[in-house]
Amino acid sequence: MAPLRPSPQLAARVGEAPCATEIPATPLTAIDAVDLALCNNPQTREVWAAARVQAAQVGVAQAAWLPGLDARLSTGRTVSEGRGTNQSSAALTLSWLVFDFGQRSANIENARQLLNAAASTQNATVQSLFLAALQTYYTAQATRAAVISTGEAERAARESFAAADARYNVGVGTPADRLQAQTALSQATLNRIRAEGDARNALGALANAMGFDAQQRMALAEIPAVMPDAAFQRDVDALIADARARRPDLQAAEAQVKAAEASVDLARAQGRPTLSLATDPTWQDVGGVVSNGGNVGLTLNVPLFTGFDTTYRVRSAAAQAEVRAAQRDRLRSQVALDVWRAYQSLTTATQSLKTTADLVASAEQSERVALGRYRAGVGTVLELLTAQSALASARLQRIQAELDWNVFRATLAQTMGALDYTLLQPAAEGRP
């Protein structure tokens, strides 16, 4: 009855492998990062153990349907007036609750629904960890790309400074042009140093998310160029309906409601009569005299008055059911908001990705033209520095757009309750 580890919804990966304990020697992919994070994070072990606990509770509830059998064996010696007598006895007692007006059925239903809630909670937790690992991985990739971008900006600034210095040395440039170019070079160097620090911090955060020390060395695999598509662009009402049918946290809330309703039935049944069957064959040996006996009987227990205990138990269980129902309804509303926000964020990221591609292309062309004009003596250093600054900004916006698209795509899948390894398979296999 216990759910699979770590989650039945994450079994879509082809060729399941046991949990890894070390960072692979090859460059780290997104799948590697998620694998390590799920294997090493204590929350996955916690929710899996909690699900196994609840599965055992179902077995405990089912045990009430089976009869109980007890054995008793005793031996002793009685001494009276100097004479001793050996005594031995044995007995078996079979007891079976024949009818209880629904107590056991309600208890089993309660345990089963709590098991469903535990399994759904496990799935929701694993998907949250999955998303967090992806966010950390893509952030590390973005900071690495920022290092490359700021390095390119520094190279361009150094090239501009060399051109300004050459013009100054031959007497066709002004000291102000040279100083502006030198200032731009220093700023570009500072930006590159900061980007390298951010990249180191991001790698440390990724190592920590995967369960390793922050100083652990690793290399990131190249990720394919982002190829946005419109596959996610469906009717929002349909997306929300799918999310409400698939979200594991909503499924857990629904199971909690059903468990609370079963608790109401259980509380009512506990105030009703019970009918039990008992039999106990016995054997006794007293001083060599052996006797056998036994009893068979039915016991009807009718609770006449319990100090209103049953009444208040029913009221408490009914109120708890109302609490669970309200929590479920609140979560249903939150699911719609989550899907709406993730959908709009991904739509914006997709549009931004296409726009930033054009922005980088035009900025690169503008920078080449400005550099050529300055070298030819028909442009100013201010025009060149402005073009280079615009190019550096465009490249960083492109990096941010790629990060946003990857993260929001995973976020939409998570809000839909469909985040698993299939999201990463196309990227891992090099398919668009």
C-alpha positions as CSV (number, residue, x, y, z in Angstrom):
1,M,0.0,0.0,0.0
2,A,3.0,2.3,0.5
3,P,3.7,4.7,-2.5
4,L,6.8,4.2,-4.5
5,R,10.0,6.1,-3.7
6,P,10.4,9.0,-4.2
7,S,7.1,9.5,-6.1
8,P,5.0,7.5,-8.6
9,Q,4.6,10.6,-10.7
10,L,8.3,10.9,-11.2
11,A,8.7,7.5,-12.8
12,A,8.6,8.9,-16.3
13,R,12.4,9.0,-16.6
14,V,13.7,6.4,-19.0
15,G,16.2,4.0,-17.4
16,E,15.7,4.6,-13.7
17,A,18.9,4.4,-11.8
18,P,19.7,4.2,-8.0
19,C,20.4,7.4,-6.1
20,A,23.8,8.8,-6.8
21,T,26.0,9.8,-3.9
22,E,28.7,11.8,-5.8
23,I,28.7,14.7,-8.3
24,P,29.3,13.1,-11.7
25,A,32.7,13.5,-13.3
26,T,31.0,14.7,-16.5
27,P,29.5,18.2,-16.8
28,L,26.4,18.4,-14.7
29,T,23.0,18.4,-16.5
30,A,19.7,19.5,-15.2
31,I,18.6,15.9,-14.7
32,D,21.7,15.2,-12.7
33,A,21.0,18.2,-10.5
34,V,17.4,17.1,-9.9
35,D,18.5,13.5,-9.2
36,L,21.0,14.5,-6.6
37,A,18.7,17.0,-5.0
38,L,15.8,14.5,-4.6
39,C,18.1,11.7,-3.4
40,N,20.0,13.8,-0.8
41,N,17.3,16.1,0.5
42,P,15.9,15.0,3.9
43,Q,12.4,16.1,2.9
44,T,12.1,13.3,0.4
45,R,13.0,10.7,3.0
46,E,10.6,12.4,5.5
47,V,7.5,12.4,3.3
48,W,8.3,8.8,2.1
49,A,8.6,7.6,5.7
50,A,5.4,9.4,6.6
51,A,3.6,7.7,3.7
52,R,4.8,4.3,5.0
53,V,3.6,5.1,8.5
54,Q,0.2,5.8,7.2
55,A,0.2,2.6,5.1
56,A,0.9,0.7,8.2
57,Q,-2.0,2.4,9.9
58,V,-4.3,1.0,7.2
59,G,-3.1,-2.4,8.2
60,V,-3.8,-1.7,11.8
61,A,-7.4,-0.6,10.9
62,Q,-7.9,-3.8,8.8
63,A,-6.7,-6.0,11.7
64,A,-9.9,-5.2,13.6
65,W,-11.9,-7.4,11.1
66,L,-9.9,-10.5,12.1
67,P,-10.5,-12.6,15.3
68,G,-8.1,-12.5,18.1
69,L,-6.6,-15.7,19.6
70,D,-4.9,-15.8,23.0
71,A,-3.2,-18.7,24.7
72,R,-2.6,-19.1,28.4
73,L,-0.6,-21.8,30.2
74,S,0.1,-22.0,33.9
75,T,1.7,-24.4,36.3
76,G,2.3,-24.5,40.0
77,R,2.5,-26.5,43.2
78,T,0.2,-26.1,46.3
79,V,1.5,-27.2,49.7
80,S,-0.9,-27.8,52.5
81,E,-0.1,-29.7,55.8
82,G,3.1,-31.0,54.4
83,R,1.5,-32.4,51.3
84,G,2.1,-30.9,47.8
85,T,-0.2,-30.9,44.9
86,N,0.9,-30.1,41.3
87,Q,-1.5,-28.0,39.3
88,S,-1.4,-27.2,35.5
89,S,-3.9,-25.5,33.3
90,A,-4.1,-24.3,29.7
91,A,-6.7,-22.3,27.8
92,L,-7.3,-20.8,24.4
93,T,-9.5,-17.7,24.0
94,L,-10.9,-16.8,20.7
95,S,-12.7,-13.5,20.4
96,W,-14.3,-11.9,17.4
97,L,-16.2,-8.7,17.0
98,V,-19.1,-9.8,14.8
99,F,-21.0,-6.5,14.3
100,D,-20.2,-3.0,15.3
101,F,-22.6,-0.8,13.2
102,G,-19.8,0.5,10.9
103,Q,-17.0,1.4,13.4
104,R,-14.4,-0.7,11.6
105,S,-15.5,0.3,8.1
106,A,-15.3,4.0,9.0
107,N,-11.9,3.5,10.7
108,I,-10.5,1.8,7.6
109,E,-11.9,4.5,5.3
110,N,-10.3,7.1,7.5
111,A,-7.0,5.4,7.3
112,R,-7.1,4.8,3.6
113,Q,-7.9,8.5,2.9
114,L,-5.1,9.6,5.2
115,L,-2.8,7.3,3.2
116,N,-4.0,8.9,0.0
117,A,-3.3,12.3,1.5
118,A,0.2,11.2,2.5
119,A,0.9,9.9,-0.9
120,S,-0.3,13.1,-2.6
121,T,1.6,15.2,-0.1
122,Q,4.8,13.2,-0.9
123,N,4.2,13.9,-4.6
124,A,3.6,17.6,-4.0
125,T,6.8,17.9,-1.9
126,V,8.9,16.1,-4.5
127,Q,7.6,18.4,-7.2
128,S,8.4,21.4,-5.1
129,L,11.9,20.1,-4.5
130,F,12.2,19.3,-8.2
131,L,11.3,22.9,-9.1
132,A,13.6,24.4,-6.5
133,A,16.5,22.3,-7.9
134,L,15.8,23.4,-11.4
135,Q,15.6,27.1,-10.4
136,T,19.0,26.8,-8.6
137,Y,20.5,25.0,-11.6
138,Y,19.2,27.5,-14.2
139,T,20.4,30.4,-12.0
140,A,23.9,28.9,-11.9
141,Q,23.7,28.6,-15.7
142,A,22.6,32.2,-16.0
143,T,25.4,33.5,-13.8
144,R,27.9,31.5,-15.9
145,A,26.5,33.1,-19.0
146,A,26.7,36.5,-17.3
147,V,30.4,35.9,-16.7
148,I,30.9,35.2,-20.4
149,S,28.8,38.3,-21.4
150,T,30.7,40.6,-19.0
151,G,33.9,39.2,-20.3
152,E,32.9,40.1,-23.8
153,A,31.9,43.6,-22.6
154,E,35.3,44.0,-21.0
155,R,37.1,42.9,-24.2
156,A,35.1,45.4,-26.2
157,A,35.9,48.1,-23.7
158,R,39.6,47.3,-23.8
159,E,39.4,47.4,-27.6
160,S,37.8,50.8,-27.4
161,F,40.3,52.1,-24.9
162,A,43.1,50.9,-27.2
163,A,41.5,52.8,-30.1
164,A,41.1,55.9,-28.0
165,D,44.7,55.7,-26.7
166,A,46.0,55.3,-30.2
167,R,44.1,58.3,-31.5
168,Y,45.4,60.3,-28.5
169,N,49.0,59.3,-29.1
170,V,48.9,60.4,-32.7
171,G,47.3,63.7,-31.7
172,V,43.8,63.2,-33.2
173,G,42.1,62.3,-30.0
174,T,41.3,64.3,-26.9
175,P,42.3,63.5,-23.3
176,A,38.6,63.4,-22.4
177,D,38.0,60.6,-25.0
178,R,40.8,58.6,-23.6
179,L,39.7,59.1,-20.0
180,Q,36.1,58.1,-20.9
181,A,37.3,55.0,-22.6
182,Q,39.5,54.1,-19.6
183,T,36.6,54.7,-17.2
184,A,34.4,52.4,-19.3
185,L,37.1,49.7,-19.2
186,S,37.4,49.9,-15.4
187,Q,33.6,49.7,-15.1
188,A,33.5,46.6,-17.4
189,T,36.2,45.0,-15.4
190,L,34.3,45.6,-12.2
191,N,31.1,44.1,-13.7
192,R,33.1,41.0,-14.8
193,I,34.5,40.6,-11.3
194,R,31.1,40.9,-9.7
195,A,29.7,38.4,-12.2
196,E,32.4,35.9,-11.4
197,G,31.5,36.3,-7.7
198,D,27.8,35.8,-8.4
199,A,28.7,32.7,-10.4
200,R,30.7,31.2,-7.6
201,N,27.9,31.9,-5.1
202,A,25.4,30.3,-7.5
203,L,27.5,27.2,-7.8
204,G,27.7,27.0,-4.0
205,A,24.0,27.3,-3.7
206,L,23.6,24.5,-6.3
207,A,26.0,22.2,-4.5
208,N,24.1,22.9,-1.3
209,A,20.7,22.1,-2.9
210,M,22.2,18.8,-4.1
211,G,23.3,17.9,-0.6
212,F,27.0,18.8,-0.8
213,D,29.3,21.4,0.7
214,A,29.3,24.7,-1.0
215,Q,32.9,24.5,-2.0
216,Q,32.4,21.4,-4.0
217,R,33.8,21.8,-7.5
218,M,31.6,21.0,-10.5
219,A,31.3,21.8,-14.2
220,L,28.0,22.7,-15.8
221,A,26.9,21.1,-19.0
222,E,26.1,23.3,-22.0
223,I,22.3,23.8,-22.3
224,P,20.8,23.8,-25.8
225,A,19.6,27.1,-27.2
226,V,16.2,27.9,-25.9
227,M,13.5,27.2,-28.5
228,P,10.3,28.6,-27.3
229,D,7.1,27.1,-28.6
230,A,3.4,27.8,-28.1
231,A,2.5,24.3,-26.9
232,F,1.5,25.7,-23.5
233,Q,-0.8,28.4,-25.0
234,R,-4.1,26.8,-24.4
235,D,-7.4,28.1,-23.0
236,V,-6.7,29.2,-19.5
237,D,-9.9,27.7,-18.3
238,A,-8.8,24.3,-19.6
239,L,-5.4,24.7,-17.9
240,I,-7.1,25.5,-14.6
241,A,-9.4,22.5,-14.9
242,D,-6.5,20.2,-15.6
243,A,-4.6,21.6,-12.6
244,R,-7.5,21.0,-10.3
245,A,-7.6,17.4,-11.5
246,R,-3.9,16.8,-11.2
247,R,-2.5,19.0,-8.4
248,P,-1.2,16.6,-5.7
249,D,-1.7,19.1,-2.9
250,L,-5.3,19.5,-3.9
251,Q,-5.7,15.8,-4.1
252,A,-4.2,15.6,-0.6
253,A,-6.8,18.2,0.6
254,E,-9.6,16.2,-0.9
255,A,-8.4,13.1,0.8
256,Q,-8.2,15.0,4.1
257,V,-11.9,16.0,3.6
258,K,-12.9,12.4,3.0
259,A,-10.9,11.2,6.0
260,A,-12.7,13.8,8.2
261,E,-16.1,12.7,6.9
262,A,-15.1,9.1,7.8
263,S,-14.2,10.3,11.3
264,V,-17.7,11.6,11.7
265,D,-19.1,8.2,10.8
266,L,-16.6,6.6,13.2
267,A,-17.7,8.9,16.0
268,R,-21.3,8.1,15.5
269,A,-20.7,4.3,15.3
270,Q,-18.7,4.4,18.6
271,G,-22.0,5.2,20.4
272,R,-23.8,2.2,18.9
273,P,-24.1,-1.4,20.2
274,T,-21.5,-4.0,19.4
275,L,-21.9,-7.8,19.1
276,S,-18.9,-10.1,20.0
277,L,-18.3,-13.8,19.8
278,A,-16.0,-15.5,22.3
279,T,-15.0,-19.1,23.0
280,D,-12.4,-20.4,25.4
281,P,-11.7,-24.2,25.7
282,T,-9.7,-25.0,28.8
283,W,-7.7,-27.9,30.2
284,Q,-6.7,-28.4,33.8
285,D,-4.7,-31.0,35.7
286,V,-4.8,-30.9,39.6
287,G,-3.0,-33.6,41.4
288,G,-3.4,-36.0,38.4
289,V,-7.1,-35.3,38.0
290,V,-7.6,-33.9,34.5
291,S,-10.6,-32.0,33.5
292,N,-11.6,-30.2,30.2
293,G,-14.1,-27.5,29.7
294,G,-14.9,-24.4,27.7
295,N,-17.4,-21.6,27.0
296,V,-19.0,-20.2,23.9
297,G,-21.0,-17.1,24.0
298,L,-22.2,-13.9,22.3
299,T,-21.9,-10.6,24.1
300,L,-24.1,-7.6,23.2
301,N,-22.8,-4.3,24.5
302,V,-25.3,-1.4,24.4
303,P,-24.0,2.0,25.5
304,L,-27.0,3.6,27.3
305,F,-25.4,6.8,28.5
306,T,-21.8,8.1,28.2
307,G,-22.1,11.6,29.6
308,F,-22.8,13.0,26.1
309,D,-19.3,11.8,25.1
310,T,-20.6,10.5,21.7
311,T,-22.5,13.7,21.0
312,Y,-19.5,15.9,21.4
313,R,-17.2,13.6,19.5
314,V,-19.6,13.7,16.6
315,R,-19.8,17.5,16.8
316,S,-16.1,17.8,17.0
317,A,-15.6,15.5,14.0
318,A,-18.2,17.3,12.0
319,A,-16.6,20.7,12.7
320,Q,-13.2,19.3,11.7
321,A,-14.7,18.1,8.4
322,E,-16.0,21.6,7.8
323,V,-12.4,22.9,8.4
324,R,-11.0,20.5,5.9
325,A,-13.6,21.4,3.3
326,A,-12.9,25.1,3.7
327,Q,-9.1,24.4,3.4
328,R,-9.8,22.4,0.2
329,D,-12.0,25.2,-1.3
330,R,-9.3,27.8,-0.5
331,L,-6.7,25.7,-2.2
332,R,-8.9,25.2,-5.2
333,S,-9.1,29.0,-5.6
334,Q,-5.3,29.3,-5.1
335,V,-4.7,26.7,-7.8
336,A,-6.5,28.9,-10.3
337,L,-4.4,31.9,-9.3
338,D,-1.2,29.9,-9.4
339,V,-1.9,28.7,-12.9
340,W,-3.0,32.2,-14.1
341,R,0.2,33.8,-12.8
342,A,2.5,31.0,-14.2
343,Y,0.8,31.1,-17.5
344,Q,1.1,34.9,-17.8
345,S,4.7,34.8,-16.7
346,L,5.6,32.1,-19.2
347,T,3.8,34.1,-22.0
348,T,5.8,37.2,-21.1
349,A,9.0,35.2,-20.9
350,T,8.4,33.7,-24.4
351,Q,7.7,37.1,-25.9
352,S,10.7,38.6,-24.1
353,L,12.9,35.7,-25.4
354,K,12.0,36.5,-29.0
355,T,12.4,40.3,-28.5
356,T,15.8,40.0,-26.8
357,A,17.1,38.0,-29.7
358,D,16.3,40.9,-32.0
359,L,17.7,43.3,-29.4
360,V,21.1,41.6,-29.2
361,A,21.3,41.3,-33.0
362,S,20.7,45.1,-33.5
363,A,22.9,46.0,-30.6
364,E,25.8,44.0,-32.0
365,Q,25.4,45.6,-35.4
366,S,25.2,49.1,-33.7
367,E,28.4,48.4,-31.8
368,R,30.3,47.3,-34.9
369,V,29.2,50.4,-36.8
370,A,30.1,52.7,-33.9
371,L,33.5,51.1,-33.5
372,G,34.2,51.4,-37.3
373,R,33.1,55.1,-37.3
374,Y,35.3,55.9,-34.3
375,R,38.3,54.2,-35.9
376,A,37.6,56.1,-39.1
377,G,37.5,59.4,-37.2
378,V,33.9,60.2,-38.0
379,G,32.4,59.1,-34.8
380,T,32.7,60.1,-31.2
381,V,33.9,58.1,-28.3
382,L,30.6,58.8,-26.6
383,E,28.7,57.1,-29.4
384,L,31.0,54.1,-29.2
385,L,30.7,53.7,-25.4
386,T,26.9,54.2,-25.6
387,A,26.7,51.4,-28.2
388,Q,28.9,49.1,-26.2
389,S,26.8,49.7,-23.0
390,A,23.6,49.0,-25.0
391,L,25.1,45.7,-26.2
392,A,26.2,44.6,-22.8
393,S,22.7,45.5,-21.4
394,A,21.1,43.6,-24.3
395,R,23.2,40.5,-23.7
396,L,22.3,40.5,-19.9
397,Q,18.6,40.9,-20.8
398,R,18.9,38.0,-23.1
399,I,20.4,35.9,-20.3
400,Q,17.6,36.9,-17.9
401,A,15.0,36.1,-20.5
402,E,16.4,32.6,-21.0
403,L,16.5,32.1,-17.3
404,D,12.9,33.3,-16.9
405,W,11.7,31.1,-19.7
406,N,13.3,27.9,-18.3
407,V,12.1,28.7,-14.8
408,F,8.5,29.7,-15.7
409,R,8.1,26.7,-18.0
410,A,8.9,24.5,-15.0
411,T,6.7,26.6,-12.7
412,L,3.7,26.2,-15.0
413,A,4.3,22.5,-15.1
414,Q,4.5,22.4,-11.2
415,T,1.3,24.5,-10.9
416,M,-0.4,22.0,-13.2
417,G,0.8,19.1,-11.1
418,A,2.7,17.7,-14.0
419,L,6.4,18.5,-13.2
420,D,8.5,15.4,-13.8
421,Y,11.5,14.2,-15.8
422,T,9.6,14.4,-19.1
423,L,10.1,18.2,-19.0
424,L,13.8,17.7,-19.2
425,Q,14.0,14.8,-21.6
426,P,13.9,16.8,-24.9
427,A,16.6,19.2,-23.6
428,A,18.7,16.3,-22.4
429,E,18.5,14.5,-25.7
430,G,19.2,17.6,-27.7
431,R,15.7,17.8,-29.3
432,P,14.0,21.2,-29.6
